[in-house]
């Protein structure tokens, strides 16, 4: 068995226990602690990308609440600990250590890919199961103990190109992407490669970085000059909101399409700019339907409509539940980690983002939706 995460705090704990033993005569865990599974996760709860981290946290919280209200699993209740990593790998390492010290036994990794690479590297050393809701970079699910809920970057890029071609959404495509961001660059590369394979013309690739991500006048002018009839945006919601509102002001009235990172663009653009988002397309494993029990419960709990990051996180917790049920494992088992990891390839989860199974690669087998923004709301695109 690989080392347990509790060993990260062992040296400090031992010194405290040696003193405490003389004072209390007891150093063992309480019985209630033994019946709790601690699930740890991190994400940006502050800053430009906080919408993603908050959604992941809230989706997981709701699932934990429901599971506990239904009696838990195998006599075990769930507990969520969630840290702000500001979408930064260094902060993610610190967040992981904090969660480990707080008793984390199963992880959600980190919300964004760069931060998640740091988190899963630590989790691999500790041998604990990680079910990442939203880290889409391929390498995030490379360790044998890591499984993914969302789609990978290459899959999104290739699928987007295929959809554009098959549904004749555009014939001359411009791409605007963040070359300083692994998520964006990964999707862009896969999109361009697939477009070449299927004879979908890419007329211009326009890059920006995290140092130049508010003014897109140069990129948009290049798009305008290229004769593109569609702009593909493999980027996050904040930058997409800037691009779409600036494009409207420049009179660029063509089709825009993005991946799952665009989820949240309505909130980022704001009510005053909602007209700039009209007809925008995006790929997502989820969109909120008013008659969904999950959507109703999320609205009741948080007063807002869940996005796909919340839905992915909700499904991640239910996948952990399914693995416990399949394996019969409880946190006090000496081989708890091994049982949980093995069970992930044996379960089927009927989640709010689709029915999912996993193989040893850690990748989910499920389908995607294409949604369109109409009057400030998502509708399914056919």
N, C-alpha and C positions, 0 to 999 in steps of 0.2 A: 504493500500500500504506500502511496506517495505521502509526503508529509502533510499534516493537517494545518489549516490556516491558523489555528490557535497558537501554533508554535512561534508565530511572529511576535507575540507579546510574552513569550515564555519567560525570558530572562527577567523582565520587569515584574511579571506576575509572581515569580518565585520569591523575589526579595520581599514583595509585599506580603505574600502568604507566610513567610518565615516569621515576620513580625506579628502578623495577624493571628497566627496559630497560638502564640503565647497568650494573646488577649482574648480570643474567642473559643479556642479549643476545637475549631472546625474550619475547614477550607474547601469543602465540596460544594458543587452546584446544587441549587434547590431542585426539587422534583419538577416544578413547573417549567424550569428552563429546559429540562430534558425532553419536554413535550412540545418544543417550539423549533420550527425550522426557520433560520434566519436567512433571508434572501437579500443580497446586496446589489446595488446598482448605482451608476453615476451618470451625470449628464450636465449640460449647461443650464443652470437655473437662473443665471444672470447673463447679461450681454446680448449681442445681436442674435444669437442662436438659442436663446432661452426658451423659445416656443417649443422646440424639440424636446429638450430635457424635461420641461414641465409636463408636457404631454405623456412622455414615457413614465415619469414618476406617477402621474395621476392614473394612467391606465393600469399600472401595476398595483397601486393602492386599492383601486376598485375591485380588482380580481382577488386580492388578499382578503378584503372585507367580505366579499361574497363567500369565499371558500371557508373562512372562519365561522361565518353565520350559519353555514350548512353543516358545521361539525368538524371541519378540518379534514385531514387525511391520515388514515392509520393511527388515529388517536393523537395526531400532531397538528398544532395550529401553525399558521404562517406569520412571520413578522418581516416587514420590509424596512431596510435601512438604505437611505439614498443620499448621496453626496453631490455637491456642486463641483464639477471638474472644469467648468468654463470652456469645454471643448478643447482642452489643452492636454497634451500627453503627459507633461510633467505633473500637472495638477491631478491627472487621472491616477498616476502612481501613488500620490499622496492620499487620494480618495480611497484607493484600493486598500492601502495599509490601515486607514481608519476603519473601514468596514471589516477588515480581517480582525482587527483588535476588538471590534464590537460583535464578533462571533459569527461572521458570515460563513455559511455552509454550502450555499448555491449562489451563483452570480447571474446577473443580467448583463455583465460586461459594462461597456460605456456606450452612450447614445450615438456619438459620432465616431467615424472609422478610425481616425488618427489616434484619438484617446483610447479607443477600444483595443487597438493593437498593444498598447501598454498594459491594459487591464488583463487581456487574455494571456499575455506572456507570464504575468504573475500567477494567474489562475492555473496555467499549465504546470508550473512548478508545484503548486499546492494540490493539483490533481482533482480540483472540484469541478462539478458540472457548471457550464455557462450556457445559457440560452439567450443570445443577444437579439433584442427586438429589431434593431435598426442599423447596426453597423454593416454596411453593404460592401465594403472593400473585401475582395476575395480572401486575402490573407487572414482576415479576422476569424474565419472559421477553419483555418488550417489545422490547429491542434485537435487531437482526437477527442478532447473533452468539451469542445465548443460546437454548438448548434445554432442555426440562424432561423429567424422568423421571416425577415424581409428578403427581397431579391438581391442578388449580387449586382455590382456595377456593370460588368460585361453583359449580363443577361438583360438588364434594363436597356443598355445602349443598342444591342442587337435587336431586341424586340421592338424598340421604338422605330428603328429604321424599317423593319419588316412591316410594321403596321402602316407607316406612312406610304410605303410602296403599295401594299395590298389594297388599302382603302383609298388610294389616290388622293391623299390629303395634301400633298405637295409634290412638285417635280424638281424644283431648284431650291436646295436647302442651304441656309446659312446657319452656322453654329456659333454661339457665344458661350464661352466656358471659362472657369477659373483654373488657370494652369498651376496655381499654388495650392490647390486643394485636391487630395487624392480621389475623393468621391467624384468630383466634377471631371477631372482629367481621365479617370478610369472609364466613365460612361462615354465621354467624348471619343476616346480611342476606339472603343467597341462599336460605337455608332458609325464612325467614319469607315472602319474596316468592313462592317456589314453593308454599308451603303455602296462601297466599291464592288462588293461581291454580287449585289443584286441590281447593279446599274442604276442606283439612285444618285443623282448628281448633287454633290456638295460644292456650292459655288464660292464659299468663303468660310474660313475658320477664324474667329475673332476671340483673342484671349485677353484676360485681365488677371490681376492678382489681388490678394487681400490688402495690398497697399493702394489699390486704385479701383475700389469697388462701389463707388457712389455716383460717379459721373461717367456715363456710357455714350457720350455724344460721338466720340471717334468710332467706336464699334458700330453704332447704329447708322452712322453715315456710310460706313463701308457696306453694311447690309443693304442700305438703300441703293447704293451704286452697283451692287452685285446682280440686281435683277431677281433676287430670291423671292419665292412666293410662300416660303415657310421659314420660320426661325426656330431652331431646336435649342432649348435652354437646359442643359444638364447641370443645374445649379441649385442653390438654396433659395428659400422664399424671399429673404430680405433683398438680395441682389436682383431677383426676378421682379420684385415690386418696383424697384428703381428703373429697371429696363423698360417695363411695360408702361409705366407712367410717362417716362421720357419719350418712348416711341410714339405714344399718342400725341404728345406736344409737337413732335417733329412730323406728324402726319403720315407715319408709317402704318398703314392699315392692311397688314397681312396676317396670316395665321401664325400663332405662337404655340409651341408645345414643349413640355418638359417631363422630367421623371418624378419620382416620389418626393424629391427635395422641394418641389414647388408647393407641396401641401402646407398650408398656412399663409399662402400669398394673399389671400383675401384679407386676413387680419393685418398683415404687414402693410398692404397698400392703403387700407383705411377706407371708410365709407365715402369720403370725398373723391376717391380715385377708382371706385369700383367699376366705372364704365370702361376704364383702360384694360380691364381683365376680361371683358366680354369675349366669349368663344374660345378662350385659352384652353388647350387640352393638356392633360397630364396622365401619366401611368401611375397606378396605385393599386395596392392589394385590397384597398378598402375605401368605401365612401359611405357617409352616414345616411341611413334611410330612417325616416321618421317613425316607422313601425317596428324598428329593431329594439329588442329588450335591452341590449347593450347601450344603444344610443339614449334611450329613455333613462336608464340608470345613471349614465354618465352625466346627462343634463341635470338630473335631480341632485347629484352629488356635487357638481362643480359649476352649474349654471351656464355651461357652454357646450357646444357640439364637439364630439371627439373627432380628431383627425386620424390619419393612418398610423402615426407614431404612437398615439394612445392605444389604438386597436392592436397594433403589433405587440405592445408591451403587455396588454391584457391577455393576449394569446400566449405570450411567453410564460406567464405565471401559470396558466392552465396547462401548458405543456409540462411544466415541472410537476404539477399535481398529477397528471396522467402517468408520468414516469414513476412517481411514488406508488401510485395505485398498481401499476403493472409489476413493479419489482417487489412490492411489499416492504420496501425499505423504510426505516425510521432513522432519525439523525444520530441515535446512539449506536447504531450498527458499526462494527469495526470496518466493514467493507461497504459502507454507505455510498461513498463516491463511485466505486466500481459498479455497484448495482444500478445507480441512477444513470450513469453514462451508457451502460449496456442497454437499459430500458428505452432510451431515446430512439433506438433503431427498430423498436418493436411496437411502438404506439402509433395510433392514428388520432389526430385531434381535429374535431369539428369546430374550428375557431370562427371568430367574427371576420377574419381575413381570408377564410376559405378552409377547406379540409386539407390537412397537412400530414405527410409522413416524411421521415428522414432516413437517409442511409449513412454509412460511416463517414462520408464526406462532410456531413453536418449541414448540407444544403436542403431546403424544403422543396417538396414536390407539390406545387400549387399553381393556380392561374392568376392573372392580373386583370384589372379593370382599366378601361380608358374612360375618363370622365371629362366633362366639359363645364366651364363656368358660364352660367346663364343667370343674369340678374343677381349676381353676388352669391350664387349657390352652385353646388356641384350637381350635375345630372349625368346619368350614364350616356355615353356616346356609342352609337351603333354604326 
